[in-house]
Amino acid sequence: MTLLIQIAQFVFIISVLVILHELGHFLPAKYFKTKVEKFYLFFDYKFSLFKKKIGDTEYGIGWIPFGGYVKIAGMIDESMDREQLKKPAQPWEFRSKPAWQRLIIMMGGVLVNFFLAWFIYSAMLLYYGDNYIDNSKLKNGVYVGEIGEKLGIKTGDKIISIDGKVVKVFDKVPISILLGDEMTVNRNGENITFPLKDEIKKLVLDLEGKNFIIPAFPPIIGDVVDGSPAQKATIQKGDEIIRINDKPTFSWSDLVKGIKESRKDTMRVLVNRKDKLINLNVFMSDSIMGVKGSEDLTKKYFKENFENHDKYSFVTSIPKGFEKTISSVTDQVRSFKLVFNKKTKGYTKVKGPIGIVTVMAPTWNWHFVWRFMAMFSVWLAFLNLLPIPALDGGHIVFLLYEMISGRAPSQKVMEYAQIAGFIIVMTLMFLVIGNDIYRAIFGA
C-alpha cells in the first residue's frame, strides 16, 4: 500500500508539471495562430491510452510515463516529420512565424515551471508559514556520527558559517556542507575553520545524507521503569539528562554509552527538570538504568527550543516565495559540482523515476507534495534550459542565433542537431533508469 501511495504522489506531481509545462508552449502558440497538432501527457509511441481530437489538436495520454509533448506544425522536433517540412511553409506553421514569436513559444514551458514554483512557495508560506530549526538556537551544537567526524566536525560544535556565509536554517546545513569548500565552527569557545574534503563527501552521499549531522540535544526521559535504578534515584518523565559522570550527553547514544561505562558503579547524573538543574546519583547493579525515550517529548523539545515559525501575509509571502525559488535554482545548479566531481562520484547517486518514487512520503502528504512539486518544477525549468537541441534550451539557442545573425540555421543542421540532442537525452535517460534498477536490485 505504501508503494502505491508513493507512486500515486509521483504520478500526480509529474502529471501536473508536464501538463502545465506543455501548456506554456501551447497557449502562446495558439495566441500567435500557430497550429498545434498534438497535446500529450506522457509519450504515445505506436499507441495511446486515450485520445480525442478537438479542433485542430489531438489531446491524449500516452503509455510511456516520461514527460509529455506538444507537436507544433512546421517545427523540427523529436517526431522528425520531414514530409511536412518538404512542403511550402504555411502561415499557420511554426517556421512561418517571426523569430521573436517562436522564441516566446519555446520559452513558455520554462517560464511556466519557474512561475509555478514561485506561486507554490508563496502559497505555502501564506497557508503554512515557515517552520524551520534555527541553527543559532542550537545551544548544544550538533551531533555527528563517524562520517561527520571524518569531515572534521565534532559533536558539540556550533556552526558559524560555511564558505563564509551564515546558514540560518538547519535543514540547509547538510546540502551547504556538501556544496561547500570550508566550514567554520565554534568548538569550546574557539572558532575553527577547516576544509570540507571531497573524498569524505562521497561517504556522505553513500549514506544519502542520512543523519550524518543532526542537532545535538540531551536525551529526554519518556518513561521510568518501576523499581529500576532510575526510579530509585528519583529520575522523572520529562527530565533532560545533561551530563553523566561529568561528561555531556548530546544524544541518546551518549546516555547508553555512559550507562555501559557505569556498570555496577554509582553513576553521577545531572538533569534539567523544568529549567532547574539537579544532581542525582544512580546506583547501577548492572547495565540497565530503566529509562525509555519518547518521540512526543522529543518533538515537543524541538518545537520549544529550536523551531521558528514565521508567518507571512499575502504581500510578504510573494518576495519570500521568490527568494525560495531562486535559492532552489541556485542549489540545484551548484549540485552539478557534486555530480561531475570524480572524487564525490555524485553521478552514481542521480535518481530517475524509480529512485524518485522511493523518496515520496509513505502516506499522502499535501505539504510534501506541494513542496516537492515546487522543487521539481524549478529543476525541470533548469534542465529544459540546457543548450541541448532536443530540449527547449537547444531551440532557444538556435533562435537567439537567428535573431542576432539575421539568418536561420539550415533545415539539415536543425535536423542533425535534433537527432544528436535526442540521442544525448535518451542515453542519459537510460543511464539514469539503469542506475535506478541497479540500486533497486543490489541496494548500492
Helices and strands as residue ranges (DSSP letters): H 2-31, E 36-54, E 57-72, H 82-86, G 94-96, H 99-128, E 130-133, G 135-137, E 142-144, H 146-151, E 158-162, G 170-172, H 173-179, E 182-187, E 190-195, H 198-206, E 213-215, E 223-224, H 229-232, E 240-244, E 247-248, H 252-261, E 266-273, E 276-283, E 291-292, H 295-305, E 307-310, H 314-334, H 336-339, G 346-349, H 353-358, H 366-385, H 392-405, H 411-442
